[in-house]
Amino acid sequence: MYKLIVKNTIQAVIATLLLGVGVSCTDLEPNYDDSTLAESSDGTFEGVDPTNFLESAYNDIENMIHQSNDYALHEVTSDELVVLTRGADWGDNGVWRTLHQHNWSTTHQYVLDTWNRRNSAVYKCNQIIAPVSGADASQLAQAKLLRAINMFYVMDLYGQVPFRDVNDGIDVDPLVMTRAEAFDFIEKDIMEAMPDLDAGSTGNLFTVTKAAANFLLAKMYLNKEVYTGSADASDFTKVVEFVDAITADGYALDADYFGIFLPGHANKEIILGLDQWLGFRVFHILHPNQGGWNGFATLAEVYDSFDANDIRLGEANLNGIGTGMLIGQQYDADGTKLTDRGGNDLVFTKDFPTGISGNNERTGVRPHKYTHSVDGKATPGGTYTLFRYADAVLMKAEAIMRGGTSTVTAESIIDNLRTLRGVSAKGTYTLDDILDERLREIWTEGWRRNDQVRFGTFAETWDMKDVTDEHRVLFPIPASAVATNPNLTQNSGY
């Protein structure tokens, strides 16, 4: 297992310049002493230490845990999350509001930072994969799958994927793949990596495995029409086969829904997790008198979509921090009512009378998944899930409904999941029902925008969002990246 090691250097800026992507002068991420480019005196790439660089490559996906950048693009732009301005709190010059309201521009900081992070991570993997670096078979396979994961997100978010060979000088403009070309490249990487990856293991949460490879393939083929312009029943049958391979590796649904995310849980659900501090999934939700930063909330229609008996809705805790969709009066560890900073009872409400701005400290249901309580205090701990088995199961059901072949029905899969989560089986379902079930099962796990784009609902209106621009299914290529790489073309509408 590769663990997080953070070392401060300016090598991220060097990698950014080599890629010809946008340079940001703010919010620079820590990077790594072991990521220095290895070149001879004539500029020829001479390889890197694959062990150290692979460690850094894992760190690159772990930085997706942050509440901004990747997570903000995947979740805050969807109908699942909103970051409310409360007085002067969370104003941040509109950086959060423009995401929820679909008013972002080519210079939005999180659009730029996410572009730079994912593309720089791809280049790091290129360095490991280069033959001169001498990676062994296992290291090479992990680097290829990590490269595939990073390229997948660039393909998904931006629709164009720049790529630079390690021997290209800074005077060479990176080539740019279309979405369809990137799809083929990523699939090739995954298939080449597969034989030398560790077998999927339900105890191997933080290392890419065969199960993680199959999950990514399933995600790609489920979205194939979005990425390539066409898909047929055979593509959806592949989704079924990829998910069946994950099942064969021993993964299974867990009846203890919130236990999945707790530390020390005997996990059969998490296929790939991020080994990072989970405060960014806890404190941005909770009120300051609960130890939090009081920003993120979910919409009333999300809360209302849950059946009252659904265990995924969570339950109030009269002796401290609750779990799930936090609503109503909040309590301290001894059962005393909490108040806000003005002395009002801390009662979370699901409505937003003033809209996205001008809110008090109490508005908004708080989606609270990644925490446990110690002496009534929220304690971040456990595993943030990037790939989870329940998501795979729902992908299989959807693929069957879209024409894929399977020995089981989509209805039986969904009925089984719903029963496990404490709600009644319905027996018949539409594709819209699957979208709703995905919302209830994998809320705040980073897939809502992806789902809405695939189902064609991303351009619809929802609370505090009126913009219906179809072109916003893709983010813009950052203005500074277009200016430095003539092979990039700005996405339509920007």
C-alpha positions as CSV (number, residue, x, y, z in Angstrom):
1,M,0.0,0.0,0.0
2,Y,1.3,3.5,-0.9
3,K,0.8,6.1,1.8
4,L,0.6,9.9,1.6
5,I,3.9,11.7,1.9
6,V,3.7,15.5,1.3
7,K,6.9,17.5,0.5
8,N,6.9,21.1,-0.6
9,T,8.6,22.1,-3.9
10,I,7.8,24.0,-7.0
11,Q,7.8,20.9,-9.2
12,A,4.0,21.2,-9.8
13,V,4.6,24.5,-11.6
14,I,7.3,22.9,-13.7
15,A,5.0,20.0,-14.7
16,T,2.3,22.6,-15.5
17,L,4.6,24.5,-17.8
18,L,5.7,21.3,-19.5
19,L,2.1,20.3,-20.1
20,G,1.2,23.7,-21.6
21,V,-1.8,24.0,-19.3
22,G,-3.0,26.9,-17.3
23,V,-0.8,28.4,-14.5
24,S,-2.5,29.5,-11.4
25,C,-0.8,31.8,-8.9
26,T,-3.1,31.0,-6.0
27,D,-4.0,27.9,-4.0
28,L,-0.8,26.0,-5.1
29,E,-0.8,22.5,-3.8
30,P,2.1,20.9,-1.9
31,N,4.1,18.7,-4.2
32,Y,7.0,16.3,-4.0
33,D,10.8,16.4,-3.8
34,D,10.8,13.0,-5.6
35,S,8.9,14.5,-8.6
36,T,11.9,16.4,-9.9
37,L,12.3,15.9,-13.7
38,A,15.2,13.6,-14.5
39,E,16.9,14.9,-17.6
40,S,20.4,14.6,-19.0
41,S,22.4,17.7,-19.9
42,D,20.8,17.8,-23.4
43,G,17.3,17.7,-22.0
44,T,16.6,14.0,-22.7
45,F,14.4,12.3,-20.1
46,E,16.4,9.9,-18.1
47,G,13.7,8.3,-16.0
48,V,12.4,8.6,-12.4
49,D,12.4,6.4,-9.3
50,P,9.1,4.5,-9.9
51,T,8.7,3.7,-6.2
52,N,8.7,7.3,-5.1
53,F,6.8,8.5,-8.1
54,L,4.1,5.9,-7.7
55,E,3.7,7.1,-4.1
56,S,3.2,10.6,-5.4
57,A,0.8,9.4,-8.1
58,Y,-1.4,7.9,-5.3
59,N,-1.2,11.3,-3.5
60,D,-2.5,13.0,-6.7
61,I,-5.8,11.1,-6.5
62,E,-5.9,11.5,-2.7
63,N,-6.0,15.3,-3.2
64,M,-9.5,14.9,-4.6
65,I,-10.7,14.8,-1.0
66,H,-10.6,18.6,-0.8
67,Q,-14.0,20.3,-0.7
68,S,-13.0,22.6,-3.7
69,N,-11.7,21.8,-7.2
70,D,-12.6,18.2,-8.3
71,Y,-15.3,17.7,-5.6
72,A,-16.9,21.1,-6.3
73,L,-17.1,20.4,-10.0
74,H,-18.7,17.0,-9.5
75,E,-21.1,17.9,-6.7
76,V,-21.7,21.6,-6.2
77,T,-22.7,21.9,-9.9
78,S,-25.4,19.3,-9.5
79,D,-28.8,19.3,-7.9
80,E,-27.3,17.6,-4.8
81,L,-25.3,20.2,-3.0
82,V,-25.3,24.0,-2.6
83,V,-22.8,26.2,-0.7
84,L,-24.8,29.0,0.9
85,T,-23.6,32.4,1.6
86,R,-24.4,33.1,5.3
87,G,-23.7,36.7,6.0
88,A,-20.0,37.1,5.1
89,D,-19.3,33.4,5.4
90,W,-18.8,31.4,2.2
91,G,-19.1,34.4,-0.1
92,D,-15.6,33.9,-1.5
93,N,-16.2,36.3,-4.4
94,G,-19.0,34.0,-5.8
95,V,-16.8,31.0,-6.5
96,W,-19.3,28.6,-5.0
97,R,-22.5,30.4,-6.1
98,T,-21.5,30.4,-9.8
99,L,-21.0,26.6,-9.7
100,H,-24.4,25.8,-8.3
101,Q,-26.1,28.4,-10.6
102,H,-24.2,27.3,-13.7
103,N,-22.6,30.7,-14.3
104,W,-19.0,29.7,-14.2
105,S,-16.5,31.2,-16.7
106,T,-13.3,30.2,-18.4
107,T,-11.3,31.8,-15.5
108,H,-13.1,30.0,-12.6
109,Q,-10.4,29.0,-10.1
110,Y,-11.7,25.5,-9.5
111,V,-12.1,24.8,-13.2
112,L,-8.4,25.8,-13.7
113,D,-7.1,24.0,-10.6
114,T,-8.8,20.8,-11.4
115,W,-7.6,20.9,-15.0
116,N,-4.0,21.5,-13.8
117,R,-4.1,18.8,-11.1
118,R,-5.5,16.0,-13.3
119,N,-3.3,16.7,-16.3
120,S,-0.2,17.1,-14.1
121,A,-1.1,13.7,-12.5
122,V,-1.3,12.2,-16.0
123,Y,2.2,13.5,-16.8
124,K,3.6,12.0,-13.6
125,C,2.3,8.6,-14.6
126,N,3.8,9.0,-18.0
127,Q,7.2,9.4,-16.3
128,I,6.7,6.2,-14.4
129,I,5.5,4.3,-17.5
130,A,8.4,5.4,-19.6
131,P,10.7,2.4,-20.2
132,V,13.8,4.3,-19.1
133,S,12.3,4.5,-15.5
134,G,12.5,0.7,-15.2
135,A,9.2,0.2,-13.4
136,D,8.4,-3.5,-12.6
137,A,5.2,-5.1,-13.9
138,S,3.2,-4.2,-10.8
139,Q,4.3,-0.6,-10.7
140,L,3.7,-0.3,-14.4
141,A,0.2,-1.7,-14.1
142,Q,-0.7,0.6,-11.2
143,A,0.7,3.7,-13.0
144,K,-1.4,2.8,-16.1
145,L,-4.6,2.5,-14.1
146,L,-3.8,5.7,-12.2
147,R,-3.2,7.5,-15.5
148,A,-6.5,6.1,-16.8
149,I,-8.3,7.4,-13.7
150,N,-6.9,10.9,-14.1
151,M,-7.5,10.9,-17.9
152,F,-11.1,9.7,-17.3
153,Y,-11.8,12.7,-15.2
154,V,-10.3,15.1,-17.7
155,M,-12.3,13.4,-20.5
156,D,-15.5,13.5,-18.4
157,L,-15.2,17.1,-17.2
158,Y,-13.6,18.9,-20.2
159,G,-14.1,16.7,-23.3
160,Q,-10.5,17.2,-24.5
161,V,-7.4,15.5,-23.1
162,P,-3.9,17.0,-23.7
163,F,-1.1,14.5,-23.7
164,R,2.7,15.1,-23.6
165,D,5.3,12.5,-24.1
166,V,8.2,12.6,-21.6
167,N,10.7,13.3,-24.3
168,D,8.8,16.3,-25.7
169,G,10.5,19.6,-25.0
170,I,8.7,22.7,-23.7
171,D,8.7,24.0,-27.3
172,V,6.4,21.1,-28.3
173,D,2.7,21.7,-27.9
174,P,1.0,18.8,-26.3
175,L,-1.3,16.8,-28.6
176,V,-4.9,16.9,-27.7
177,M,-7.3,13.9,-27.8
178,T,-11.0,14.1,-28.5
179,R,-13.3,12.4,-26.1
180,A,-13.6,9.4,-28.4
181,E,-9.8,9.2,-28.8
182,A,-9.3,9.5,-25.1
183,F,-11.9,6.8,-24.5
184,D,-9.9,4.3,-26.6
185,F,-6.6,5.4,-25.0
186,I,-8.0,4.9,-21.5
187,E,-9.5,1.6,-22.3
188,K,-6.2,0.4,-23.7
189,D,-4.4,1.5,-20.6
190,I,-6.8,-0.4,-18.4
191,M,-6.7,-3.6,-20.4
192,E,-2.9,-3.6,-20.5
193,A,-2.7,-3.0,-16.8
194,M,-5.3,-5.7,-15.8
195,P,-3.1,-8.8,-15.9
196,D,-0.5,-7.3,-13.5
197,L,-2.9,-5.7,-11.0
198,D,-3.5,-7.4,-7.7
199,A,-6.8,-9.4,-7.6
200,G,-9.6,-7.4,-6.2
201,S,-9.6,-7.7,-2.4
202,T,-12.2,-6.4,0.0
203,G,-9.5,-5.5,2.4
204,N,-7.3,-3.6,-0.1
205,L,-9.0,-0.2,0.0
206,F,-6.2,2.2,-1.0
207,T,-4.5,0.5,-3.9
208,V,-5.8,0.1,-7.5
209,T,-6.7,-3.5,-8.2
210,K,-8.5,-5.5,-10.9
211,A,-11.8,-4.6,-9.2
212,A,-11.0,-0.9,-9.6
213,A,-10.1,-1.5,-13.2
214,N,-13.4,-3.2,-13.9
215,F,-15.3,-0.5,-12.0
216,L,-13.7,2.2,-14.3
217,L,-14.5,0.2,-17.4
218,A,-18.1,-0.2,-16.3
219,K,-18.3,3.6,-15.7
220,M,-16.8,4.3,-19.1
221,Y,-19.1,1.9,-21.0
222,L,-22.2,3.1,-19.1
223,N,-21.4,6.6,-20.3
224,K,-20.1,5.6,-23.7
225,E,-22.7,7.5,-25.7
226,V,-21.8,10.7,-23.8
227,Y,-18.1,10.2,-24.6
228,T,-18.2,8.8,-28.1
229,G,-21.6,9.7,-29.5
230,S,-23.0,6.2,-29.7
231,A,-23.6,3.0,-27.7
232,D,-25.6,-0.1,-28.2
233,A,-26.8,-3.2,-26.3
234,S,-23.4,-4.9,-26.6
235,D,-21.8,-2.0,-24.7
236,F,-24.3,-2.3,-21.9
237,T,-23.7,-6.0,-21.8
238,K,-20.0,-5.2,-21.2
239,V,-21.1,-3.1,-18.2
240,V,-22.8,-6.2,-16.8
241,E,-19.7,-8.3,-17.3
242,F,-17.4,-5.8,-15.7
243,V,-19.6,-5.6,-12.6
244,D,-20.0,-9.4,-12.5
245,A,-16.2,-9.6,-12.4
246,I,-16.2,-7.3,-9.3
247,T,-18.7,-9.5,-7.6
248,A,-16.6,-12.6,-8.4
249,D,-13.8,-10.9,-6.4
250,G,-15.8,-11.1,-3.2
251,Y,-17.4,-7.6,-3.1
252,A,-21.0,-7.5,-1.7
253,L,-23.6,-5.0,-0.4
254,D,-23.4,-4.2,3.3
255,A,-26.5,-3.8,5.4
256,D,-24.8,-1.4,7.8
257,Y,-24.9,1.6,5.5
258,F,-23.2,4.2,7.6
259,G,-20.8,1.6,8.9
260,I,-19.3,1.3,5.4
261,F,-17.6,4.7,5.9
262,L,-16.4,4.2,9.5
263,P,-12.8,3.3,10.5
264,G,-12.1,-0.4,11.0
265,H,-15.2,-1.6,9.3
266,A,-14.9,-5.1,7.7
267,N,-15.5,-3.6,4.3
268,K,-16.9,-5.5,1.3
269,E,-18.2,-2.4,-0.4
270,I,-15.3,0.0,-0.9
271,I,-13.4,-0.9,-4.1
272,L,-11.1,2.1,-4.1
273,G,-10.9,4.6,-1.3
274,L,-8.8,7.7,-0.5
275,D,-6.5,7.3,2.5
276,Q,-6.9,10.9,3.6
277,W,-8.2,13.1,6.4
278,L,-12.0,13.3,6.1
279,G,-12.5,16.7,7.7
280,F,-13.4,18.1,4.3
281,R,-16.4,15.8,4.2
282,V,-17.4,16.6,7.8
283,F,-16.6,20.2,8.9
284,H,-17.8,22.0,5.8
285,I,-21.3,20.7,6.6
286,L,-21.6,21.1,10.4
287,H,-22.4,24.3,12.3
288,P,-19.5,26.1,14.2
289,N,-21.1,25.1,17.5
290,Q,-20.8,21.5,16.2
291,G,-17.1,22.1,15.3
292,G,-17.8,22.9,11.7
293,W,-17.5,25.5,9.0
294,N,-21.2,25.8,8.1
295,G,-21.3,26.0,4.3
296,F,-22.6,23.0,2.4
297,A,-26.2,21.8,2.4
298,T,-28.5,19.7,0.3
299,L,-31.7,20.7,-1.4
300,A,-35.2,20.1,-0.1
301,E,-36.0,17.9,-3.1
302,V,-33.1,15.7,-2.2
303,Y,-34.2,15.3,1.4
304,D,-37.8,14.8,0.3
305,S,-36.9,12.0,-2.1
306,F,-36.1,9.6,0.8
307,D,-38.8,7.3,2.2
308,A,-39.2,7.9,6.0
309,N,-37.9,4.3,6.7
310,D,-34.8,4.6,4.5
311,I,-31.8,4.0,6.6
312,R,-29.7,6.1,4.2
313,L,-31.7,9.1,5.5
314,G,-29.9,8.6,8.8
315,E,-31.3,9.4,12.2
316,A,-31.1,12.2,14.7
317,N,-28.9,11.7,17.7
318,L,-30.2,13.3,20.9
319,N,-26.7,13.0,22.5
320,G,-24.5,14.7,20.0
321,I,-23.8,14.6,16.2
322,G,-26.3,12.8,14.2
323,T,-25.7,10.8,11.0
324,G,-27.2,11.2,7.6
325,M,-29.4,14.1,6.5
326,L,-29.3,16.3,9.5
327,I,-32.5,18.3,10.0
328,G,-34.3,19.9,12.9
329,Q,-33.0,20.6,16.4
330,Q,-29.4,19.7,17.0
331,Y,-28.1,18.6,20.4
332,D,-24.9,18.5,22.4
333,A,-23.4,15.3,23.9
334,D,-25.4,15.5,27.1
335,G,-28.7,16.1,25.2
336,T,-28.8,19.8,25.6
337,K,-30.2,21.8,22.7
338,L,-27.5,23.5,20.7
339,T,-27.9,27.2,19.7
340,D,-26.4,29.1,16.8
341,R,-23.9,31.9,17.5
342,G,-26.8,34.4,18.0
343,G,-28.4,32.3,20.7
344,N,-31.2,30.9,18.5
345,D,-32.1,27.2,18.7
346,L,-29.9,25.4,16.2
347,V,-32.7,24.0,14.1
348,F,-31.7,23.0,10.5
349,T,-34.4,23.7,8.0
350,K,-34.8,22.4,4.5
351,D,-36.0,25.7,2.9
352,F,-33.9,28.7,1.7
353,P,-36.2,31.8,2.1
354,T,-33.5,34.2,0.8
355,G,-32.1,32.0,-1.9
356,I,-28.5,31.2,-2.2
357,S,-27.3,34.4,-0.5
358,G,-28.2,36.1,2.8
359,N,-28.9,32.9,4.7
360,N,-28.8,32.6,8.5
361,E,-26.7,29.9,10.2
362,R,-29.5,27.4,10.4
363,T,-30.8,27.0,6.8
364,G,-30.2,23.8,4.9
365,V,-30.3,20.1,5.6
366,R,-26.8,18.9,6.2
367,P,-25.7,15.6,4.3
368,H,-23.4,14.0,6.9
369,K,-21.9,10.7,5.9
370,Y,-18.2,10.4,6.8
371,T,-17.9,10.7,10.5
372,H,-18.4,9.0,13.8
373,S,-19.0,10.6,17.2
374,V,-16.6,10.5,20.2
375,D,-18.1,12.0,23.3
376,G,-20.7,13.7,21.2
377,K,-18.1,15.4,19.0
378,A,-17.8,14.8,15.2
379,T,-14.6,12.9,14.5
380,P,-13.6,12.5,10.9
381,G,-12.4,9.0,10.2
382,G,-12.9,6.1,7.9
383,T,-12.6,6.0,4.2
384,Y,-13.8,8.4,1.5
385,T,-15.1,6.2,-1.3
386,L,-14.1,6.8,-4.9
387,F,-15.4,3.5,-6.2
388,R,-18.0,1.6,-4.3
389,Y,-19.8,-1.7,-4.9
390,A,-23.3,-0.4,-4.5
391,D,-22.6,2.1,-7.3
392,A,-21.4,-0.9,-9.5
393,V,-24.6,-2.8,-8.7
394,L,-26.7,0.2,-9.7
395,M,-24.6,0.5,-12.9
396,K,-25.4,-3.1,-13.7
397,A,-29.2,-2.5,-13.2
398,E,-29.1,0.5,-15.4
399,A,-27.2,-1.2,-18.1
400,I,-29.7,-4.0,-18.1
401,M,-32.5,-1.5,-18.5
402,R,-30.7,0.1,-21.3
403,G,-30.5,-3.2,-23.2
404,G,-27.6,-5.2,-21.7
405,T,-27.9,-8.9,-21.3
406,S,-27.8,-10.5,-17.9
407,T,-29.0,-13.6,-16.1
408,V,-30.9,-11.4,-13.6
409,T,-33.3,-8.6,-14.0
410,A,-32.7,-4.9,-13.2
411,E,-35.8,-5.0,-11.0
412,S,-34.5,-7.8,-8.8
413,I,-31.2,-5.9,-8.3
414,I,-32.9,-2.7,-7.3
415,D,-35.5,-4.5,-5.1
416,N,-32.6,-6.2,-3.3
417,L,-30.8,-2.9,-2.6
418,R,-33.9,-1.1,-1.5
419,T,-34.9,-3.9,0.9
420,L,-31.4,-3.8,2.4
421,R,-31.8,-0.1,2.9
422,G,-35.1,-0.5,4.7
423,V,-37.5,0.6,2.0
424,S,-40.1,-1.5,0.2
425,A,-39.4,-3.2,-3.1
426,K,-41.4,-1.7,-6.0
427,G,-41.1,-4.4,-8.5
428,T,-41.2,-2.1,-11.5
429,Y,-38.8,0.8,-12.3
430,T,-38.1,3.4,-14.9
431,L,-34.7,4.8,-15.8
432,D,-35.7,7.9,-13.8
433,D,-36.2,5.7,-10.8
434,I,-32.7,4.5,-11.1
435,L,-31.4,8.0,-11.2
436,D,-33.3,8.7,-8.0
437,E,-32.0,5.5,-6.4
438,R,-28.4,6.5,-7.3
439,L,-29.0,9.8,-5.5
440,R,-30.2,8.1,-2.4
441,E,-27.4,5.5,-2.4
442,I,-24.3,7.4,-3.3
443,W,-25.0,11.0,-2.2
444,T,-21.8,13.1,-1.8
445,E,-19.6,10.4,-3.3
446,G,-18.7,12.4,-6.4
447,W,-20.9,11.0,-9.1
448,R,-24.0,13.2,-9.2
449,R,-22.9,15.5,-12.1
450,N,-21.8,12.5,-14.1
451,D,-25.2,10.8,-13.6
452,Q,-27.2,13.9,-14.4
453,V,-25.2,14.4,-17.7
454,R,-25.9,10.8,-18.7
455,F,-29.6,11.1,-17.9
456,G,-30.0,14.5,-19.6
457,T,-31.0,16.4,-16.5
458,F,-27.9,18.5,-15.9
459,A,-29.3,21.4,-17.9
460,E,-32.6,21.4,-16.2
461,T,-33.6,23.9,-13.4
462,W,-33.6,23.2,-9.7
463,D,-33.7,25.2,-6.5
464,M,-31.6,28.4,-6.9
465,K,-30.5,27.4,-10.4
466,D,-32.4,28.8,-13.5
467,V,-29.7,28.5,-16.2
468,T,-30.5,25.8,-18.8
469,D,-27.5,26.2,-21.1
470,E,-26.8,22.8,-22.7
471,H,-23.2,23.5,-23.3
472,R,-22.5,23.4,-19.6
473,V,-22.5,19.6,-19.6
474,L,-18.8,20.3,-20.3
475,F,-16.6,22.8,-18.4
476,P,-14.6,25.3,-20.4
477,I,-11.0,24.7,-21.1
478,P,-9.3,27.3,-18.9
479,A,-8.5,30.4,-20.7
480,S,-4.8,30.3,-19.8
481,A,-4.6,26.7,-21.2
482,V,-6.1,27.7,-24.5
483,A,-3.7,30.6,-24.7
484,T,-0.6,28.4,-24.2
485,N,-1.6,25.3,-26.4
486,P,-2.9,26.0,-29.9
487,N,-4.0,22.4,-30.2
488,L,-6.8,23.1,-27.7
489,T,-10.1,24.5,-28.9
490,Q,-12.4,26.2,-26.5
491,N,-15.6,24.2,-25.8
492,S,-18.7,25.4,-27.5
493,G,-20.6,28.2,-25.7
494,Y,-17.6,29.6,-23.8
